Amino acid sequence: MLINVPLCALAYGFAHDPAMLAIGVAALGVFVVVEAKSAAVPLLPLRLLRSPATSSSCSRELVSIPTWYFLTLTMHNLVSTRLC
């Protein structure tokens, strides 16, 4: 649950609102701190991000997955307004 807030806020912030982008960055920081310090079995072990290949692919996915989600919503809104 903790990772959903930063991902959605970052995706919405890139498209619409700079304040939401700042909230997304802050929430992503909170996620990293919680995962590094208190999680017994972390969702993403931070040692994996030491590899340049893994960290670059994770950062690409961080941007591309929410982009497809919001692109689908936008296309749905465009089609539904033209059919009515």
C-alpha positions, 0 to 999 in steps of 0.5 A: 500500500505504501508504494501506491501513493508515490506512484500515483502522485508522481504520475498525476503530478507529471501530467497535471499538478506540480504540487502533487509531484512534490507529494509523490517525491516525498512519499517515495522518500518515505517508502525508501526509508521504511523499506530500508529500516523497518521492513523485515522482508522488504518489497524491493531490497535496496541492495538490488538498486546498486546495479546500474542495469537494475536501477535504470530498468526500475526507474524506466518502469516507475515512469512507464507503468503510470503513463500507460494507466493514465493514457488508457483513462484519457483515451476512454474519456475521449472515445466516450465523449465522441460517442455521446 
